[in-house]
Amino acid sequence: MLCTAVSNVLGIDDPVLTLSVVVSVFFLSVYVLAFFVWKRRKAEIPEERLPGVSIVVPAYNEEENIADTIESLLGLDYPKDRLEIIVVDDGSTDRTYDVAKKYEGDRVKVIRKENGGKSSALNAGIRAAKYDVIACMDADSVATGKALKTLVSYIVEENADAVTPVMHVWKPRNLIEKFQWAEYILSNVMRRALDTLQAQYVTPGPFSLFKKECFEKYGYFDEDNITEDMEMAMRIQAKGGKIVHASDAIVYTKVPRDIVSLIKQRVRWNLGFLENAWKYRREIWKNGGDMGIFVFPAIFVGLFITFLLAYKMAKDFMYHLEVITTTVSMGGIWSLIKPASWDLSKVLTSTLFGLASFPPAYYTTVLLAAITVAMIVYYAKKTGEPRVYWSGIYVLVSFYFFFMLVVWTIILLVKIFGREVRFGGTVWRNSVLNQLAGKYTAVQR
């Protein structure tokens, strides 16, 4: 009924476009509403009440980054007598250990272990920690001066099990990095909305905080998981724990510089999301706030519509290709290029977006894109970004659909047919084909 009404109002005869418009407007409206309903917490507490914090930095072949990370942690605005930094070298084959060892002293401890994966390194650091608050920090990330004090305030005042920061891209230079800059800003907007919905589903590697008792209550990081930060967040939510977002704690992280590395990273992230969502589907539905009744359905419905639109685009493209081929084969070159017989811009637009024949839907899409751009620019300024990378925003708005279509196509192929996929030091073999063949091993390093 709703889709029919929308079709009549917008003048859209295509059910796929109608469905995409309805779903996009609905979920974006909820996110925007949740974003503005979110109330900034005044979580500052007196310095004398600040607890001791152990910062665990897992590092594998981070020779180029580890010094910057340690320097940023040593420069944090936090009582020096209540802060320890634990660098866990996970069997690096470069000079990571040697570089980190130069900083070892009263506040910096360096541990060396055999390669066992990031989760294994995190768990080793957590077990060696002496304080009751644990910060997990990726070795390619940099924290701003007041970030730790702000995050700790939420742990104390909100009685949260975990706290997540605002993440920005560290000094984006090329177009791929600027695209990710825009994507990260948009993710921060979504994270703020998810906080309102009590539906955080990831505790990002760049500087998330946990109560140490959280690991004793819910368990340590899963060493057999390709996205340990996502698995931990879903586990906390599934068990009825509390995760909050600190919109005034900013951390910078380095990102992939080329498209191949970026796609591989996103395949790992989204494949991990798919498997962890399935793993905790029942518990999250009962205990995970609005995650089970809103966030997960939104993601999976969006994924379904993505492939539905891709099918329509391919179908439209084949139709226009057939028209062109037929025209050329008939020798009608002039009729092909003559505006009266073929509007090139219209064909290209409908092929790419499937919207040229439906002006109201086109305007709706433009409006949604404009809202997205406005939110990115607004939140970038609000969280102190020194400049706006318009080229990254343009690429995000124009090509994100195609980028995620490629990523999810690879994920589905890997999930069904993948024999063995290597993510860093972790080998993934959890495909449908392997399970049917009786060779299933969750993860092997």
DAPEGI-V917133 format. One record per residue. N is the residue number from 1. RES is the residue in one letter. D_LAST is the distance of its C-alpha to the last C-alpha in Angstrom with 2 decimals. Layout:
# DAPEGI-V917133
n;res;d_last
N;RES;D_LAST
N;RES;D_LAST
This chain:
# DAPEGI-V917133
n;res;d_last
1;M;51.40
2;L;49.70
3;C;48.40
4;T;51.90
5;A;53.51
6;V;51.22
7;S;51.94
8;N;55.65
9;V;55.48
10;L;53.36
11;G;54.87
12;I;51.59
13;D;51.86
14;D;48.24
15;P;46.32
16;V;42.91
17;L;44.23
18;T;46.00
19;L;42.88
20;S;40.85
21;V;43.69
22;V;44.09
23;V;40.41
24;S;39.95
25;V;43.09
26;F;42.36
27;F;38.84
28;L;39.74
29;S;42.82
30;V;40.87
31;Y;38.44
32;V;41.42
33;L;43.34
34;A;40.48
35;F;40.05
36;F;43.73
37;V;44.05
38;W;41.35
39;K;43.14
40;R;42.20
41;R;41.70
42;K;43.70
43;A;41.17
44;E;42.33
45;I;42.98
46;P;44.88
47;E;43.01
48;E;43.99
49;R;42.05
50;L;38.75
51;P;36.15
52;G;33.82
53;V;30.50
54;S;27.24
55;I;25.28
56;V;21.55
57;V;20.13
58;P;16.37
59;A;16.23
60;Y;13.99
61;N;16.29
62;E;19.11
63;E;21.93
64;E;24.20
65;N;23.87
66;I;23.39
67;A;27.08
68;D;28.37
69;T;26.23
70;I;27.46
71;E;30.98
72;S;31.05
73;L;30.01
74;L;32.64
75;G;35.17
76;L;34.69
77;D;37.94
78;Y;37.13
79;P;38.73
80;K;37.29
81;D;37.74
82;R;35.54
83;L;32.50
84;E;29.56
85;I;26.69
86;I;23.41
87;V;21.17
88;V;17.69
89;D;16.35
90;D;12.57
91;G;12.76
92;S;14.59
93;T;15.95
94;D;19.14
95;R;21.88
96;T;20.47
97;Y;20.98
98;D;24.44
99;V;25.58
100;A;24.59
101;K;26.19
102;K;29.50
103;Y;29.74
104;E;29.11
105;G;32.15
106;D;33.68
107;R;31.71
108;V;28.49
109;K;25.99
110;V;23.07
111;I;20.16
112;R;17.76
113;K;14.55
114;E;11.58
115;N;8.73
116;G;6.85
117;G;7.36
118;K;10.91
119;S;11.57
120;S;10.90
121;A;13.24
122;L;15.69
123;N;15.98
124;A;16.65
125;G;19.29
126;I;20.83
127;R;21.33
128;A;22.98
129;A;25.20
130;K;28.89
131;Y;30.16
132;D;30.28
133;V;29.20
134;I;25.69
135;A;25.11
136;C;21.66
137;M;21.98
138;D;19.77
139;A;20.31
140;D;21.90
141;S;24.48
142;V;28.03
143;A;30.04
144;T;33.80
145;G;36.17
146;K;37.00
147;A;33.70
148;L;32.61
149;K;36.10
150;T;36.29
151;L;32.98
152;V;33.90
153;S;37.27
154;Y;35.75
155;I;33.82
156;V;37.16
157;E;39.65
158;E;37.74
159;N;36.06
160;A;32.82
161;D;29.45
162;A;27.84
163;V;29.34
164;T;28.16
165;P;29.75
166;V;31.21
167;M;28.95
168;H;30.50
169;V;29.27
170;W;29.81
171;K;32.59
172;P;32.11
173;R;33.57
174;N;32.98
175;L;33.45
176;I;29.77
177;E;29.51
178;K;32.87
179;F;31.82
180;Q;28.92
181;W;31.49
182;A;33.57
183;E;30.68
184;Y;29.63
185;I;33.29
186;L;33.54
187;S;30.40
188;N;32.14
189;V;35.17
190;M;33.21
191;R;31.51
192;R;35.00
193;A;36.15
194;L;33.20
195;D;34.18
196;T;37.61
197;L;36.16
198;Q;33.89
199;A;30.99
200;Q;28.38
201;Y;25.06
202;V;22.89
203;T;22.95
204;P;22.11
205;G;19.93
206;P;23.00
207;F;24.95
208;S;24.97
209;L;26.66
210;F;26.25
211;K;28.38
212;K;26.59
213;E;28.06
214;C;26.21
215;F;22.95
216;E;25.02
217;K;26.57
218;Y;23.80
219;G;20.66
220;Y;18.07
221;F;15.43
222;D;13.10
223;E;9.63
224;D;8.55
225;N;10.59
226;I;10.61
227;T;14.05
228;E;14.30
229;D;17.83
230;M;19.09
231;E;17.81
232;M;19.48
233;A;22.67
234;M;22.99
235;R;22.49
236;I;25.22
237;Q;27.46
238;A;26.96
239;K;28.05
240;G;31.05
241;G;29.97
242;K;31.35
243;I;29.79
244;V;32.28
245;H;32.36
246;A;34.12
247;S;35.79
248;D;37.22
249;A;34.10
250;I;32.84
251;V;29.63
252;Y;28.87
253;T;25.52
254;K;24.73
255;V;23.79
256;P;22.75
257;R;25.68
258;D;25.51
259;I;25.45
260;V;22.42
261;S;20.16
262;L;21.96
263;I;21.52
264;K;17.76
265;Q;17.65
266;R;20.03
267;V;18.29
268;R;15.20
269;W;17.74
270;N;19.88
271;L;17.38
272;G;16.04
273;F;19.73
274;L;20.52
275;E;18.05
276;N;18.87
277;A;22.54
278;W;22.51
279;K;20.76
280;Y;23.49
281;R;26.32
282;R;28.72
283;E;28.40
284;I;28.66
285;W;31.69
286;K;33.39
287;N;32.33
288;G;30.82
289;G;34.06
290;D;34.76
291;M;31.15
292;G;31.53
293;I;35.05
294;F;34.92
295;V;31.73
296;F;29.54
297;P;32.53
298;A;33.29
299;I;29.88
300;F;29.80
301;V;33.49
302;G;32.99
303;L;30.23
304;F;32.61
305;I;35.43
306;T;33.38
307;F;32.89
308;L;36.50
309;L;37.81
310;A;35.74
311;Y;37.39
312;K;40.77
313;M;40.28
314;A;39.35
315;K;42.37
316;D;44.64
317;F;43.43
318;M;44.15
319;Y;47.56
320;H;48.50
321;L;47.21
322;E;49.42
323;V;52.37
324;I;51.91
325;T;51.54
326;T;54.61
327;T;56.63
328;V;55.84
329;S;56.51
330;M;59.89
331;G;60.71
332;G;60.90
333;I;59.37
334;W;61.88
335;S;61.23
336;L;57.49
337;I;57.87
338;K;60.93
339;P;60.13
340;A;62.37
341;S;60.33
342;W;56.77
343;D;55.56
344;L;52.59
345;S;51.33
346;K;51.54
347;V;49.63
348;L;46.82
349;T;46.67
350;S;46.58
351;T;43.99
352;L;41.64
353;F;42.35
354;G;44.45
355;L;46.89
356;A;49.84
357;S;51.96
358;F;51.37
359;P;52.61
360;P;52.15
361;A;48.48
362;Y;48.19
363;Y;49.82
364;T;47.54
365;T;44.49
366;V;46.06
367;L;46.78
368;L;43.20
369;A;42.02
370;A;44.69
371;I;43.61
372;T;40.00
373;V;41.22
374;A;43.54
375;M;40.87
376;I;38.56
377;V;41.47
378;Y;42.76
379;Y;39.52
380;A;38.71
381;K;42.12
382;K;41.86
383;T;38.66
384;G;40.09
385;E;38.63
386;P;40.98
387;R;41.20
388;V;40.52
389;Y;38.70
390;W;40.71
391;S;39.00
392;G;35.67
393;I;37.50
394;Y;39.17
395;V;35.97
396;L;34.41
397;V;37.50
398;S;38.10
399;F;34.75
400;Y;32.30
401;F;33.05
402;F;32.16
403;F;29.02
404;M;27.67
405;L;28.94
406;V;26.79
407;V;23.69
408;W;24.32
409;T;25.24
410;I;21.90
411;I;20.19
412;L;22.39
413;L;21.80
414;V;18.00
415;K;18.34
416;I;20.79
417;F;19.89
418;G;16.34
419;R;14.70
420;E;11.39
421;V;11.01
422;R;8.85
423;F;9.53
424;G;9.25
425;G;5.95
426;T;4.61
427;V;5.42
428;W;8.43
429;R;10.63
430;N;13.16
431;S;16.18
432;V;19.63
433;L;19.84
434;N;16.85
435;Q;18.33
436;L;21.72
437;A;20.57
438;G;19.21
439;K;15.69
440;Y;14.17
441;T;10.77
442;A;10.37
443;V;6.75
444;Q;3.79
445;R;0.00
